[in-house]
Amino acid sequence: LDSHTLIDVGAHPAFCTNLAEPTCFTTNGAPTRRDYIFANSKAYSLIHHFQVDHTSDLEVHSILQLWMRCPTTTNTTITITITIITTISTIITITATVCFS
């Protein structure tokens, strides 16, 4: 993040009215921000909307929602990799390739 290769979407003023909005609400502590979406500049340019959804039925966590716009050029293939690191340091990586024709 310091080298500006990744952008913290949830703390970027272009998408957030509440910068660094809390995502974790425990019963015995103050709300914290433990969930993040990071994007490189190419992925960031495709982001249309970002929000934190506090209306889910999950007990302590809010849901991060991200909408991406389709590239304007046809025959474009984009690979999106999402890495989730949980609070117990479990790493889940999801990779999807999407082709716009």
BELPE-V235825 format. One record per pair of residues at least 6 apart in sequence whose ideal C-beta (glycine too) atoms are under 8 Angstrom apart, sorted by the first residue. I is the first residue (numbers start at 1). J is the second residue. Records with the same first field share a line. If there is no record, write none. Layout:
I->J ; J
//
This chain:
1->8 ; 38
5->40
6->38 ; 39 ; 40
7->38 ; 39 ; 40 ; 41 ; 44
8->36 ; 37 ; 38
9->15 ; 36 ; 37 ; 38 ; 39 ; 44 ; 47 ; 50 ; 66
10->16 ; 20 ; 21 ; 23 ; 33 ; 35 ; 36 ; 37 ; 50 ; 52 ; 64
11->19 ; 20
13->19
15->47 ; 49 ; 50 ; 51
16->50
18->52
20->33
21->33 ; 52
22->31 ; 32 ; 33 ; 62
23->32 ; 33 ; 34 ; 35 ; 52 ; 61 ; 62 ; 64
24->31 ; 32 ; 33 ; 34 ; 35 ; 60 ; 61 ; 62
25->31 ; 60 ; 61 ; 62
26->32 ; 60
27->60
34->61 ; 87
35->61 ; 62 ; 64
36->64
37->50 ; 64 ; 66
39->47
43->68 ; 80
46->68 ; 69 ; 70 ; 71 ; 78
47->66 ; 67 ; 68 ; 69
48->67 ; 68 ; 69
49->65 ; 66 ; 67
50->64 ; 65 ; 66 ; 67
51->64 ; 65
52->62 ; 63 ; 64 ; 65
53->62 ; 63 ; 64 ; 65
54->62
56->62 ; 63
70->100
71->78 ; 100
73->100
74->100 ; 101
75->99 ; 100 ; 101
76->99 ; 100
77->97 ; 98 ; 99 ; 100
78->97 ; 98 ; 100
79->95 ; 96 ; 97 ; 98
80->95 ; 96 ; 97 ; 98
81->93 ; 94 ; 95
82->93 ; 94 ; 95
83->91 ; 92 ; 93 ; 94
84->91 ; 92 ; 93 ; 94
85->91
86->92
//
